[in-house]
Amino acid sequence: MTPRFRHRWPQEGQSSVEYAIVCAALAIALGVGMSGETSVLRQLLAAFRSAYQDFSHAISLPG
């Protein structure tokens, strides 16, 4: 029994390349404004920190 689609080698790894391109574009977009306190990356990290503090406070309340 032979597979129906034997010659699909050029498409192997295409999704990995697309994923790498999207990740690189996202990293560049976040890293462009890395200077100062108004950096997108610093704002994102501050939002995560604040959300985690709120979550840990809420979960520590008696219930």
Secondary structure, DSSP 8 states (H G I E B T S, - for coil): ---S----GGGTTHHHHHHHHHHHHHHHHHHTT-SSTT-HHHHHHHHHHHHHHHHHHHHHS--
